């Protein structure tokens, strides 16, 4: 999986992967604030 220019390896711990995803979702939500229902779901799904 590729996030920006950082490569997430198969051996990357789950906690670290979720942390990266949460960070990207947070930045995305700042750029696109109209999708609040999606972010609410993501917070529940990832325990963000």
mmCIF file as Biopython writes it, N, C-alpha, C and O atoms, coordinates in Angstrom:
data_model
#
loop_
_atom_site.group_PDB
_atom_site.id
_atom_site.type_symbol
_atom_site.label_atom_id
_atom_site.label_alt_id
_atom_site.label_comp_id
_atom_site.label_asym_id
_atom_site.label_entity_id
_atom_site.label_seq_id
_atom_site.pdbx_PDB_ins_code
_atom_site.Cartn_x
_atom_site.Cartn_y
_atom_site.Cartn_z
_atom_site.occupancy
_atom_site.B_iso_or_equiv
_atom_site.auth_seq_id
_atom_site.auth_asym_id
_atom_site.pdbx_PDB_model_num
ATOM 1   N N  . UNK A ? 1  ? 0.838   -1.169 0.000  1.0 0.0 1  A 1 
ATOM 2   C CA . UNK A ? 1  ? 0.000   0.000  0.000  1.0 0.0 1  A 1 
ATOM 3   C C  . UNK A ? 1  ? 0.888   1.239  0.000  1.0 0.0 1  A 1 
ATOM 4   O O  . UNK A ? 1  ? 1.927   1.261  0.659  1.0 0.0 1  A 1 
ATOM 5   N N  . UNK A ? 2  ? 0.488   2.251  -0.725 1.0 0.0 2  A 1 
ATOM 6   C CA . UNK A ? 2  ? 1.278   3.482  -0.791 1.0 0.0 2  A 1 
ATOM 7   C C  . UNK A ? 2  ? 0.440   4.633  -0.254 1.0 0.0 2  A 1 
ATOM 8   O O  . UNK A ? 2  ? -0.671  4.874  -0.726 1.0 0.0 2  A 1 
ATOM 9   N N  . UNK A ? 3  ? 0.971   5.334  0.724  1.0 0.0 3  A 1 
ATOM 10  C CA . UNK A ? 3  ? 0.372   6.552  1.241  1.0 0.0 3  A 1 
ATOM 11  C C  . UNK A ? 3  ? 1.369   7.675  0.980  1.0 0.0 3  A 1 
ATOM 12  O O  . UNK A ? 3  ? 2.451   7.702  1.565  1.0 0.0 3  A 1 
ATOM 13  N N  . UNK A ? 4  ? 0.996   8.607  0.093  1.0 0.0 4  A 1 
ATOM 14  C CA . UNK A ? 4  ? 1.905   9.655  -0.356 1.0 0.0 4  A 1 
ATOM 15  C C  . UNK A ? 4  ? 3.157   8.977  -0.909 1.0 0.0 4  A 1 
ATOM 16  O O  . UNK A ? 4  ? 3.059   8.121  -1.788 1.0 0.0 4  A 1 
ATOM 17  N N  . UNK A ? 5  ? 4.309   9.346  -0.410 1.0 0.0 5  A 1 
ATOM 18  C CA . UNK A ? 5  ? 5.553   8.724  -0.864 1.0 0.0 5  A 1 
ATOM 19  C C  . UNK A ? 5  ? 6.067   7.698  0.127  1.0 0.0 5  A 1 
ATOM 20  O O  . UNK A ? 5  ? 7.151   7.143  -0.052 1.0 0.0 5  A 1 
ATOM 21  N N  . UNK A ? 6  ? 5.291   7.447  1.171  1.0 0.0 6  A 1 
ATOM 22  C CA . UNK A ? 6  ? 5.688   6.461  2.176  1.0 0.0 6  A 1 
ATOM 23  C C  . UNK A ? 6  ? 5.090   5.115  1.812  1.0 0.0 6  A 1 
ATOM 24  O O  . UNK A ? 6  ? 3.897   5.010  1.527  1.0 0.0 6  A 1 
ATOM 25  N N  . UNK A ? 7  ? 5.915   4.099  1.823  1.0 0.0 7  A 1 
ATOM 26  C CA . UNK A ? 7  ? 5.434   2.758  1.501  1.0 0.0 7  A 1 
ATOM 27  C C  . UNK A ? 7  ? 5.149   2.023  2.802  1.0 0.0 7  A 1 
ATOM 28  O O  . UNK A ? 7  ? 6.002   1.925  3.685  1.0 0.0 7  A 1 
ATOM 29  N N  . UNK A ? 8  ? 3.935   1.515  2.896  1.0 0.0 8  A 1 
ATOM 30  C CA . UNK A ? 8  ? 3.552   0.713  4.050  1.0 0.0 8  A 1 
ATOM 31  C C  . UNK A ? 8  ? 3.829   -0.743 3.695  1.0 0.0 8  A 1 
ATOM 32  O O  . UNK A ? 8  ? 3.234   -1.282 2.762  1.0 0.0 8  A 1 
ATOM 33  N N  . UNK A ? 9  ? 4.710   -1.365 4.419  1.0 0.0 9  A 1 
ATOM 34  C CA . UNK A ? 9  ? 5.114   -2.738 4.160  1.0 0.0 9  A 1 
ATOM 35  C C  . UNK A ? 9  ? 4.096   -3.715 4.762  1.0 0.0 9  A 1 
ATOM 36  O O  . UNK A ? 9  ? 3.309   -3.341 5.631  1.0 0.0 9  A 1 
ATOM 37  N N  . UNK A ? 10 ? 4.119   -4.941 4.303  1.0 0.0 10 A 1 
ATOM 38  C CA . UNK A ? 10 ? 3.250   -5.977 4.873  1.0 0.0 10 A 1 
ATOM 39  C C  . UNK A ? 10 ? 3.522   -6.190 6.352  1.0 0.0 10 A 1 
ATOM 40  O O  . UNK A ? 10 ? 2.619   -6.537 7.113  1.0 0.0 10 A 1 
ATOM 41  N N  . UNK A ? 11 ? 4.763   -5.982 6.756  1.0 0.0 11 A 1 
ATOM 42  C CA . UNK A ? 11 ? 5.139   -6.231 8.146  1.0 0.0 11 A 1 
ATOM 43  C C  . UNK A ? 11 ? 4.867   -5.025 9.054  1.0 0.0 11 A 1 
ATOM 44  O O  . UNK A ? 11 ? 5.182   -5.068 10.243 1.0 0.0 11 A 1 
ATOM 45  N N  . UNK A ? 12 ? 4.286   -3.951 8.504  1.0 0.0 12 A 1 
ATOM 46  C CA . UNK A ? 12 ? 3.964   -2.781 9.316  1.0 0.0 12 A 1 
ATOM 47  C C  . UNK A ? 12 ? 2.907   -3.155 10.350 1.0 0.0 12 A 1 
ATOM 48  O O  . UNK A ? 12 ? 1.884   -3.745 10.001 1.0 0.0 12 A 1 
ATOM 49  N N  . UNK A ? 13 ? 3.138   -2.822 11.606 1.0 0.0 13 A 1 
ATOM 50  C CA . UNK A ? 13 ? 2.152   -3.145 12.643 1.0 0.0 13 A 1 
ATOM 51  C C  . UNK A ? 13 ? 0.805   -2.485 12.355 1.0 0.0 13 A 1 
ATOM 52  O O  . UNK A ? 13 ? 0.744   -1.383 11.811 1.0 0.0 13 A 1 
ATOM 53  N N  . UNK A ? 14 ? -0.247  -3.159 12.719 1.0 0.0 14 A 1 
ATOM 54  C CA . UNK A ? 14 ? -1.600  -2.668 12.471 1.0 0.0 14 A 1 
ATOM 55  C C  . UNK A ? 14 ? -1.820  -1.300 13.097 1.0 0.0 14 A 1 
ATOM 56  O O  . UNK A ? 14 ? -2.434  -0.432 12.477 1.0 0.0 14 A 1 
ATOM 57  N N  . UNK A ? 15 ? -1.329  -1.090 14.314 1.0 0.0 15 A 1 
ATOM 58  C CA . UNK A ? 15 ? -1.517  0.185  14.999 1.0 0.0 15 A 1 
ATOM 59  C C  . UNK A ? 15 ? -0.886  1.333  14.205 1.0 0.0 15 A 1 
ATOM 60  O O  . UNK A ? 15 ? -1.454  2.421  14.112 1.0 0.0 15 A 1 
ATOM 61  N N  . UNK A ? 16 ? 0.285   1.077  13.640 1.0 0.0 16 A 1 
ATOM 62  C CA . UNK A ? 16 ? 0.973   2.103  12.851 1.0 0.0 16 A 1 
ATOM 63  C C  . UNK A ? 16 ? 0.212   2.397  11.559 1.0 0.0 16 A 1 
ATOM 64  O O  . UNK A ? 16 ? 0.094   3.554  11.154 1.0 0.0 16 A 1 
ATOM 65  N N  . UNK A ? 17 ? -0.294  1.366  10.924 1.0 0.0 17 A 1 
ATOM 66  C CA . UNK A ? 17 ? -1.072  1.532  9.694  1.0 0.0 17 A 1 
ATOM 67  C C  . UNK A ? 17 ? -2.334  2.348  9.966  1.0 0.0 17 A 1 
ATOM 68  O O  . UNK A ? 17 ? -2.648  3.273  9.217  1.0 0.0 17 A 1 
ATOM 69  N N  . UNK A ? 18 ? -3.052  2.013  11.023 1.0 0.0 18 A 1 
ATOM 70  C CA . UNK A ? 18 ? -4.264  2.747  11.375 1.0 0.0 18 A 1 
ATOM 71  C C  . UNK A ? 18 ? -3.928  4.191  11.719 1.0 0.0 18 A 1 
ATOM 72  O O  . UNK A ? 18 ? -4.678  5.102  11.370 1.0 0.0 18 A 1 
ATOM 73  N N  . UNK A ? 19 ? -2.819  4.406  12.394 1.0 0.0 19 A 1 
ATOM 74  C CA . UNK A ? 19 ? -2.395  5.765  12.723 1.0 0.0 19 A 1 
ATOM 75  C C  . UNK A ? 19 ? -2.152  6.586  11.453 1.0 0.0 19 A 1 
ATOM 76  O O  . UNK A ? 19 ? -2.553  7.748  11.377 1.0 0.0 19 A 1 
ATOM 77  N N  . UNK A ? 20 ? -1.496  5.982  10.460 1.0 0.0 20 A 1 
ATOM 78  C CA . UNK A ? 20 ? -1.265  6.666  9.182  1.0 0.0 20 A 1 
ATOM 79  C C  . UNK A ? 20 ? -2.590  6.975  8.485  1.0 0.0 20 A 1 
ATOM 80  O O  . UNK A ? 20 ? -2.782  8.075  7.968  1.0 0.0 20 A 1 
ATOM 81  N N  . UNK A ? 21 ? -3.489  6.015  8.474  1.0 0.0 21 A 1 
ATOM 82  C CA . UNK A ? 21 ? -4.788  6.225  7.837  1.0 0.0 21 A 1 
ATOM 83  C C  . UNK A ? 21 ? -5.593  7.314  8.534  1.0 0.0 21 A 1 
ATOM 84  O O  . UNK A ? 21 ? -6.226  8.141  7.877  1.0 0.0 21 A 1 
ATOM 85  N N  . UNK A ? 22 ? -5.570  7.312  9.853  1.0 0.0 22 A 1 
ATOM 86  C CA . UNK A ? 22 ? -6.282  8.340  10.606 1.0 0.0 22 A 1 
ATOM 87  C C  . UNK A ? 22 ? -5.725  9.720  10.313 1.0 0.0 22 A 1 
ATOM 88  O O  . UNK A ? 22 ? -6.481  10.681 10.170 1.0 0.0 22 A 1 
ATOM 89  N N  . UNK A ? 23 ? -4.412  9.822  10.222 1.0 0.0 23 A 1 
ATOM 90  C CA . UNK A ? 23 ? -3.772  11.095 9.901  1.0 0.0 23 A 1 
ATOM 91  C C  . UNK A ? 23 ? -4.200  11.580 8.518  1.0 0.0 23 A 1 
ATOM 92  O O  . UNK A ? 23 ? -4.521  12.756 8.343  1.0 0.0 23 A 1 
ATOM 93  N N  . UNK A ? 24 ? -4.204  10.684 7.544  1.0 0.0 24 A 1 
ATOM 94  C CA . UNK A ? 24 ? -4.616  11.050 6.185  1.0 0.0 24 A 1 
ATOM 95  C C  . UNK A ? 24 ? -6.089  11.432 6.142  1.0 0.0 24 A 1 
ATOM 96  O O  . UNK A ? 24 ? -6.461  12.387 5.460  1.0 0.0 24 A 1 
ATOM 97  N N  . UNK A ? 25 ? -6.930  10.697 6.863  1.0 0.0 25 A 1 
ATOM 98  C CA . UNK A ? 25 ? -8.353  11.034 6.907  1.0 0.0 25 A 1 
ATOM 99  C C  . UNK A ? 25 ? -8.582  12.387 7.567  1.0 0.0 25 A 1 
ATOM 100 O O  . UNK A ? 25 ? -9.440  13.157 7.137  1.0 0.0 25 A 1 
ATOM 101 N N  . UNK A ? 26 ? -7.818  12.670 8.604  1.0 0.0 26 A 1 
ATOM 102 C CA . UNK A ? 26 ? -7.946  13.957 9.276  1.0 0.0 26 A 1 
ATOM 103 C C  . UNK A ? 26 ? -7.588  15.095 8.323  1.0 0.0 26 A 1 
ATOM 104 O O  . UNK A ? 26 ? -8.310  16.090 8.252  1.0 0.0 26 A 1 
ATOM 105 N N  . UNK A ? 27 ? -6.495  14.962 7.597  1.0 0.0 27 A 1 
ATOM 106 C CA . UNK A ? 27 ? -6.090  15.985 6.632  1.0 0.0 27 A 1 
ATOM 107 C C  . UNK A ? 27 ? -7.108  16.100 5.501  1.0 0.0 27 A 1 
ATOM 108 O O  . UNK A ? 27 ? -7.406  17.201 5.038  1.0 0.0 27 A 1 
ATOM 109 N N  . UNK A ? 28 ? -7.633  14.972 5.063  1.0 0.0 28 A 1 
ATOM 110 C CA . UNK A ? 28 ? -8.632  14.974 3.999  1.0 0.0 28 A 1 
ATOM 111 C C  . UNK A ? 28 ? -9.904  15.677 4.470  1.0 0.0 28 A 1 
ATOM 112 O O  . UNK A ? 28 ? -10.535 16.405 3.704  1.0 0.0 28 A 1 
ATOM 113 N N  . UNK A ? 29 ? -10.276 15.459 5.726  1.0 0.0 29 A 1 
ATOM 114 C CA . UNK A ? 29 ? -11.497 16.091 6.251  1.0 0.0 29 A 1 
ATOM 115 C C  . UNK A ? 29 ? -11.346 17.607 6.353  1.0 0.0 29 A 1 
ATOM 116 O O  . UNK A ? 29 ? -12.335 18.335 6.271  1.0 0.0 29 A 1 
ATOM 117 N N  . UNK A ? 30 ? -10.130 18.081 6.528  1.0 0.0 30 A 1 
ATOM 118 C CA . UNK A ? 30 ? -9.904  19.525 6.540  1.0 0.0 30 A 1 
ATOM 119 C C  . UNK A ? 30 ? -10.072 20.113 5.148  1.0 0.0 30 A 1 
ATOM 120 O O  . UNK A ? 30 ? -10.556 21.235 4.995  1.0 0.0 30 A 1 
ATOM 121 N N  . UNK A ? 31 ? -9.673  19.360 4.141  1.0 0.0 31 A 1 
ATOM 122 C CA . UNK A ? 31 ? -9.789  19.823 2.754  1.0 0.0 31 A 1 
ATOM 123 C C  . UNK A ? 31 ? -11.209 19.687 2.220  1.0 0.0 31 A 1 
ATOM 124 O O  . UNK A ? 31 ? -11.648 20.500 1.406  1.0 0.0 31 A 1 
ATOM 125 N N  . UNK A ? 32 ? -11.925 18.672 2.668  1.0 0.0 32 A 1 
ATOM 126 C CA . UNK A ? 32 ? -13.285 18.393 2.195  1.0 0.0 32 A 1 
ATOM 127 C C  . UNK A ? 32 ? -14.232 18.245 3.391  1.0 0.0 32 A 1 
ATOM 128 O O  . UNK A ? 32 ? -14.608 17.127 3.742  1.0 0.0 32 A 1 
ATOM 129 N N  . UNK A ? 33 ? -14.616 19.347 4.012  1.0 0.0 33 A 1 
ATOM 130 C CA . UNK A ? 33 ? -15.418 19.270 5.243  1.0 0.0 33 A 1 
ATOM 131 C C  . UNK A ? 33 ? -16.875 18.863 5.041  1.0 0.0 33 A 1 
ATOM 132 O O  . UNK A ? 33 ? -17.578 18.634 6.025  1.0 0.0 33 A 1 
ATOM 133 N N  . UNK A ? 34 ? -17.347 18.767 3.817  1.0 0.0 34 A 1 
ATOM 134 C CA . UNK A ? 34 ? -18.762 18.470 3.574  1.0 0.0 34 A 1 
ATOM 135 C C  . UNK A ? 34 ? -19.125 17.004 3.779  1.0 0.0 34 A 1 
ATOM 136 O O  . UNK A ? 34 ? -20.311 16.676 3.785  1.0 0.0 34 A 1 
ATOM 137 N N  . UNK A ? 35 ? -18.190 16.141 3.940  1.0 0.0 35 A 1 
ATOM 138 C CA . UNK A ? 35 ? -18.451 14.707 4.034  1.0 0.0 35 A 1 
ATOM 139 C C  . UNK A ? 35 ? -18.471 14.230 5.479  1.0 0.0 35 A 1 
ATOM 140 O O  . UNK A ? 35 ? -17.844 13.220 5.801  1.0 0.0 35 A 1 
ATOM 141 N N  . UNK A ? 36 ? -19.162 14.919 6.334  1.0 0.0 36 A 1 
ATOM 142 C CA . UNK A ? 36 ? -19.150 14.605 7.761  1.0 0.0 36 A 1 
ATOM 143 C C  . UNK A ? 36 ? -19.636 13.198 8.087  1.0 0.0 36 A 1 
ATOM 144 O O  . UNK A ? 36 ? -19.115 12.567 9.007  1.0 0.0 36 A 1 
ATOM 145 N N  . UNK A ? 37 ? -20.615 12.698 7.355  1.0 0.0 37 A 1 
ATOM 146 C CA . UNK A ? 37 ? -21.118 11.348 7.626  1.0 0.0 37 A 1 
ATOM 147 C C  . UNK A ? 37 ? -20.049 10.289 7.354  1.0 0.0 37 A 1 
ATOM 148 O O  . UNK A ? 37 ? -20.002 9.261  8.029  1.0 0.0 37 A 1 
ATOM 149 N N  . UNK A ? 38 ? -19.201 10.541 6.372  1.0 0.0 38 A 1 
ATOM 150 C CA . UNK A ? 38 ? -18.105 9.604  6.068  1.0 0.0 38 A 1 
ATOM 151 C C  . UNK A ? 38 ? -17.081 9.616  7.196  1.0 0.0 38 A 1 
ATOM 152 O O  . UNK A ? 38 ? -16.593 8.566  7.612  1.0 0.0 38 A 1 
ATOM 153 N N  . UNK A ? 39 ? -16.762 10.801 7.685  1.0 0.0 39 A 1 
ATOM 154 C CA . UNK A ? 39 ? -15.774 10.903 8.759  1.0 0.0 39 A 1 
ATOM 155 C C  . UNK A ? 39 ? -16.307 10.305 10.055 1.0 0.0 39 A 1 
ATOM 156 O O  . UNK A ? 39 ? -15.548 9.713  10.822 1.0 0.0 39 A 1 
ATOM 157 N N  . UNK A ? 40 ? -17.602 10.453 10.305 1.0 0.0 40 A 1 
ATOM 158 C CA . UNK A ? 40 ? -18.204 9.829  11.493 1.0 0.0 40 A 1 
ATOM 159 C C  . UNK A ? 40 ? -18.095 8.313  11.409 1.0 0.0 40 A 1 
ATOM 160 O O  . UNK A ? 40 ? -17.778 7.655  12.400 1.0 0.0 40 A 1 
ATOM 161 N N  . UNK A ? 41 ? -18.358 7.754  10.222 1.0 0.0 41 A 1 
ATOM 162 C CA . UNK A ? 41 ? -18.214 6.316  10.037 1.0 0.0 41 A 1 
ATOM 163 C C  . UNK A ? 41 ? -16.762 5.886  10.239 1.0 0.0 41 A 1 
ATOM 164 O O  . UNK A ? 41 ? -16.495 4.885  10.905 1.0 0.0 41 A 1 
ATOM 165 N N  . UNK A ? 42 ? -15.827 6.641  9.664  1.0 0.0 42 A 1 
ATOM 166 C CA . UNK A ? 42 ? -14.407 6.301  9.795  1.0 0.0 42 A 1 
ATOM 167 C C  . UNK A ? 42 ? -13.968 6.334  11.249 1.0 0.0 42 A 1 
ATOM 168 O O  . UNK A ? 42 ? -13.194 5.480  11.682 1.0 0.0 42 A 1 
ATOM 169 N N  . UNK A ? 43 ? -14.452 7.307  12.005 1.0 0.0 43 A 1 
ATOM 170 C CA . UNK A ? 43 ? -14.091 7.390  13.419 1.0 0.0 43 A 1 
ATOM 171 C C  . UNK A ? 43 ? -14.581 6.172  14.194 1.0 0.0 43 A 1 
ATOM 172 O O  . UNK A ? 43 ? -13.886 5.664  15.074 1.0 0.0 43 A 1 
ATOM 173 N N  . UNK A ? 44 ? -15.777 5.712  13.861 1.0 0.0 44 A 1 
ATOM 174 C CA . UNK A ? 44 ? -16.310 4.510  14.503 1.0 0.0 44 A 1 
ATOM 175 C C  . UNK A ? 44 ? -15.531 3.276  14.049 1.0 0.0 44 A 1 
ATOM 176 O O  . UNK A ? 44 ? -15.151 2.439  14.867 1.0 0.0 44 A 1 
ATOM 177 N N  . UNK A ? 45 ? -15.299 3.172  12.744 1.0 0.0 45 A 1 
ATOM 178 C CA . UNK A ? 45 ? -14.647 1.992  12.180 1.0 0.0 45 A 1 
ATOM 179 C C  . UNK A ? 45 ? -13.196 1.854  12.654 1.0 0.0 45 A 1 
ATOM 180 O O  . UNK A ? 45 ? -12.750 0.750  12.969 1.0 0.0 45 A 1 
ATOM 181 N N  . UNK A ? 46 ? -12.456 2.975  12.707 1.0 0.0 46 A 1 
ATOM 182 C CA . UNK A ? 46 ? -11.049 2.932  13.088 1.0 0.0 46 A 1 
ATOM 183 C C  . UNK A ? 46 ? -10.816 3.308  14.552 1.0 0.0 46 A 1 
ATOM 184 O O  . UNK A ? 46 ? -9.667  3.397  14.985 1.0 0.0 46 A 1 
ATOM 185 N N  . UNK A ? 47 ? -11.894 3.532  15.328 1.0 0.0 47 A 1 
ATOM 186 C CA . UNK A ? 47 ? -11.775 3.955  16.732 1.0 0.0 47 A 1 
ATOM 187 C C  . UNK A ? 47 ? -10.906 5.194  16.843 1.0 0.0 47 A 1 
ATOM 188 O O  . UNK A ? 47 ? -10.078 5.306  17.746 1.0 0.0 47 A 1 
ATOM 189 N N  . UNK A ? 48 ? -11.099 6.118  15.924 1.0 0.0 48 A 1 
ATOM 190 C CA . UNK A ? 48 ? -10.292 7.327  15.771 1.0 0.0 48 A 1 
ATOM 191 C C  . UNK A ? 48 ? -10.580 8.283  16.854 1.0 0.0 48 A 1 
ATOM 192 O O  . UNK A ? 48 ? -9.994  9.365  16.894 1.0 0.0 48 A 1 
#
